Amino acid sequence: MSEHLTKLVSIGTVAIIGAPAQQNVASLIGTDPSPLLRELFALLAEKNGFFSFESALLVRPLYNERQPSGILQWNNPKLWKKDYKIDLTNCTFFAEDIFGIQFCIKDNTVQSFDPEMGQFKEVGTTLELWASWIFDKHQLRTGWPLAHQWQAKHGSLPPGMRLLPKVPFVCGGQFALENFYSLNDAEGMRFRASIANQLMNVPDGSKVVLKIAKHQ
């Protein structure tokens, strides 16, 4: 592996689960895998899922029926993808920050996915560039400082849990400790899908009234 991916693996926790089974590898990369999927498999072969930056960044294992869900389970359309009105079929979500902002392989690039807005942003064309991007501003791009503060007060965040703002970011919610609570990752994605769907096709600067379900 290249420099920044090696560094990311080295600072991460022990592997979440053992080496990927061959049948699960075939399910992920298929018979004609893209270079990015090959790179992802090489990363998981080195360490099959891990947390870093005090659980702020999660790189999912390939297959895991327990928490945190494996990549194959996490990308099952029935889990949370179907709740979004936008098409997420060709996205392979493999990692996320403390707030559940997703990282995925899409259109032969690594992209971030804002679950509240339902918007993608290209990060790089390789996983090495993605890892370099993470390290360049790791506090901002993983949410590490807030993850540290929250866990110092409330205890370690269990696997499968992420931090969600009580007042969503899109509604002006602040990056302040008192604005966050823990929620199951898939439930959090379904909750944000309801927000993203309401904002779809709304012009910038428009006034909207969002229907926000309470999840506390």
Summary of the structure (lengths in Angstrom):
residues: 216
radius of gyration: 16.8
end to end distance: 41.6
largest distance: 50.9
contacts: 662
relative contact order: 0.14
helix: 38%
strand: 18%
